[in-house]
């Protein structure tokens, strides 16, 4: 296992209440264990969103287009701290002020690697300043591109296999936010037991 696969993630129930921890690798082995995750979408002043194509070495959904960055908070780590850590590691940027626009649960099986995603996903929006640096790590990111979110939502329906299975839910929450659990951007937290705004997303298998 790589060192990242050894990292701990927080197991949760379907209301988001913490239920212990396990390693990244164990959580993503079939049939999967529900755990806390986050998906960050960076938005520029024109409303374009930053997408990354996941690197070929990724253990789950390699070479699929996804949102700006994803990850798992370590047990006891705040969402904002974890998300900015991953923005720095994956994209070489940040810190960014973040607000939560929704939470949802999804399950998807990767037909290529045999791993599964079963995640209680906090969708976080960050405003990206055009002058901010982007230095993607090639072990994490194969390509970057900017996209119109409404056009992206339509393309997800036309060509779902080009995209990570969680991206549809992320874009949906970005376009139709359900509200943040924090009044202060950059200090996003979700109290234990806060419900997801959907119990289950359509299985991606994308």
C-alpha positions in Angstrom: 0.0 0.0 0.0 1.1 3.6 -0.6 1.4 5.9 2.3 -1.8 7.6 1.4 -3.7 4.3 1.4 -2.5 3.9 4.9 -4.0 7.1 6.1 -7.0 6.9 8.5 -10.5 8.0 7.4 -13.5 8.6 9.6 -16.3 6.0 9.3 -19.8 7.4 9.7 -23.4 6.3 9.7 -25.9 7.5 7.1 -26.6 10.7 9.2 -22.9 11.6 9.3 -22.3 10.6 12.9 -18.8 9.3 13.5 -18.5 5.5 13.9 -14.8 5.0 14.3 -12.0 4.9 11.7 -10.2 2.7 9.2 -7.6 3.1 6.5 -8.2 4.5 3.1 -7.4 1.2 1.5 -9.8 -0.8 3.8 -12.7 1.7 3.3 -12.5 1.3 -0.5 -12.4 -2.5 -0.7 -15.7 -4.1 -1.7 -18.3 -3.8 -0.4 -17.0 -0.5 0.9 -17.4 1.2 4.3 -19.3 4.5 4.5 -16.8 7.3 5.4 -16.6 11.1 5.5 -15.2 12.8 2.4 -15.2 16.2 0.8 -15.3 17.5 -2.8 -14.0 21.0 -3.5 -15.0 23.0 -6.5 -13.1 26.1 -7.3 -15.0 28.8 -9.1 -13.5 31.8 -11.0 -15.0 35.3 -11.1 -16.8 34.4 -14.4 -18.5 31.4 -12.8 -16.3 28.8 -14.6 -15.3 25.8 -12.5 -11.9 24.1 -12.3 -11.9 20.4 -13.3 -9.0 18.0 -12.9 -8.4 14.8 -14.8 -7.3 12.2 -12.3 -3.8 10.8 -12.8 -3.4 7.3 -14.2 -1.9 6.0 -11.0 -5.0 6.7 -8.9 -6.5 3.6 -7.3 -10.0 4.7 -8.0 -11.4 6.1 -11.3 -8.1 7.0 -12.9 -8.1 9.3 -15.9 -11.7 10.4 -15.2 -12.5 14.1 -15.1 -13.5 15.2 -11.6 -14.0 18.4 -9.5 -11.1 20.6 -8.5 -9.9 18.3 -5.6 -11.2 15.6 -3.4 -10.1 13.9 -0.2 -10.9 12.6 3.3 -10.5 14.5 6.6 -8.5 12.6 9.0 -10.2 11.7 12.3 -10.4 14.9 14.3 -9.4 17.1 11.4 -11.8 19.9 10.3 -13.2 19.9 6.7 -11.5 23.3 6.0 -8.1 22.1 7.2 -8.4 18.9 5.2 -9.6 20.5 2.0 -6.9 23.2 2.1 -4.3 20.5 2.7 -5.4 18.6 -0.4 -5.6 21.8 -2.5 -2.0 22.4 -1.6 -1.0 18.7 -2.2 -2.9 18.2 -5.5 -2.9 21.6 -7.1 -0.2 23.6 -5.3 -2.6 26.4 -4.4 -4.4 27.8 -1.4 -5.4 28.4 1.2 -8.9 29.2 0.0 -12.0 30.3 1.9 -14.6 27.6 1.6 -18.3 27.3 2.1 -20.4 24.1 2.2 -23.1 24.0 -0.4 -24.5 20.5 0.3 -23.9 17.0 1.6 -24.8 13.7 0.0 -24.2 10.0 0.1 -23.1 8.1 -3.0 -21.9 4.6 -3.9 -20.0 3.6 -7.0 -17.9 0.7 -8.2 -14.8 1.2 -10.3 -14.9 -1.4 -13.1 -11.2 -0.9 -13.8 -9.6 -1.2 -10.4 -12.3 -3.1 -8.5 -12.4 -0.5 -5.7 -15.5 1.1 -4.5 -16.5 4.6 -3.3 -19.1 4.7 -0.5 -18.9 8.2 0.8 -20.7 10.8 2.9 -19.5 13.7 0.8 -19.4 17.4 1.9 -19.4 19.6 -1.2 -17.3 22.7 -0.7 -17.1 25.8 -2.9 -14.1 28.1 -3.0 -13.6 31.3 -5.0 -10.5 31.1 -7.1 -8.5 34.3 -7.9 -7.1 34.3 -11.4 -3.7 35.4 -10.2 -3.4 32.4 -7.8 -0.8 29.8 -8.7 -1.7 26.3 -9.9 1.1 23.8 -9.7 -0.6 20.4 -10.1 1.2 17.3 -8.8 1.5 14.9 -11.8 1.1 11.9 -9.5 -2.4 13.3 -8.6 -3.5 15.3 -11.7 -3.2 14.5 -15.4 -4.8 17.6 -16.8 -6.7 20.7 -15.7 -9.4 22.6 -17.5 -12.1 25.2 -16.8 -15.7 24.5 -17.7 -19.1 26.2 -17.5 -21.0 24.3 -14.8 -24.4 24.2 -16.7 -22.7 22.9 -19.8 -20.8 20.4 -17.7 -24.0 19.1 -16.2 -25.4 18.5 -19.7 -22.2 16.7 -20.7 -22.3 14.5 -17.7 -25.6 13.1 -19.0 -24.2 12.7 -22.5 -20.9 11.1 -21.7 -20.9 9.9 -18.1 -18.0 7.5 -18.6 -15.6 10.4 -19.0 -16.3 11.6 -15.5 -15.9 10.4 -11.9 -19.2 9.1 -10.6 -19.4 11.7 -7.8 -19.1 14.7 -10.1 -22.8 14.9 -11.0 -23.7 15.2 -7.4 -21.0 17.9 -6.8 -22.2 20.0 -9.8 -25.8 19.6 -8.7 -25.1 21.0 -5.2 -23.0 23.8 -6.7 -25.8 24.9 -8.9 -28.5 24.3 -6.4 -26.9 24.9 -3.0 -28.7 23.6 0.1 -26.9 26.0 2.5 -23.8 25.9 4.6 -23.5 24.5 8.1 -21.2 27.4 9.0 -21.8 31.1 8.8 -18.1 31.8 8.5 -16.4 31.0 5.2 -13.2 29.1 5.7 -14.4 27.5 9.0 -16.8 24.9 7.5 -17.9 22.2 9.9 -20.8 19.9 10.0 -22.1 18.8 13.4 -22.2 15.0 14.0 -25.6 13.7 13.0 -26.3 16.3 10.4 -28.3 14.6 7.7 -27.2 14.4 4.1 -29.6 16.1 1.7 -30.1 12.9 -0.2 -29.9 9.4 1.3 -28.5 7.7 -1.8 -27.3 8.9 -5.1 -27.7 6.9 -8.3 -24.8 4.4 -8.6 -22.2 5.9 -10.9 -20.3 2.9 -12.2 -19.0 5.5 -14.5 
